[in-house]
Amino acid sequence: MSFTATALTGSKPEQYAQLLEQARALLHGERDRTANAANLSALVYHALPHLNWVGFYFFDGTELVVGPFQGLPACVRIPLSKGVCGAAASTRATQRVEDVNAFPGHIACDSASRSELVVPLYQGETLLGVFDLDSPIPARFSVEDQHGLEAIARAYLEALG
């Protein structure tokens, strides 16, 4: 299979619509969670500006364990009671944090990260993990980013069947 990512153009919502289309094409016909997480991490990391980490943490029944990602080496295990990823997983709500240093219990896997967006991944009542994006820019993620990345996370879950 050959895949070509095209440059995103237009307004931020238009760019996310294009990225979602690319993500769906990339995920089409593949149900493996690791393969899809790896490709989706690479797609988003290279498509969006000002990111220093994009990846997945999978729930092993006890805690979040690092999965496929793009960026510097990451924390391997995150308890559900700690950090932005743990908060997203335990509250079932996307966490959009403008300043990670002001977030109670933040886990500094990469000291360059200043803002973070984490989308929880649930299939029904079952926690699969989280989709995590970090940026070295404070307040990097807007509501538009949140909505666009939540749609991409939904496409990931839909591809798993």
Secondary structure, DSSP 8 states (H G I E B T S, - for coil): ---------SSHHHHHHHHHHHHHHHHTT---HHHHHHHHHHHHHHHSSS-SEEEEEEE-SSEEEEEEEEES---SEEETTSHHHHHHHHH-S-EEES-GGGSTT---SSTT--EEEEEEEEETTEEEEEEEEEESSTT---HHHHHHHHHHHHHHHHHH-
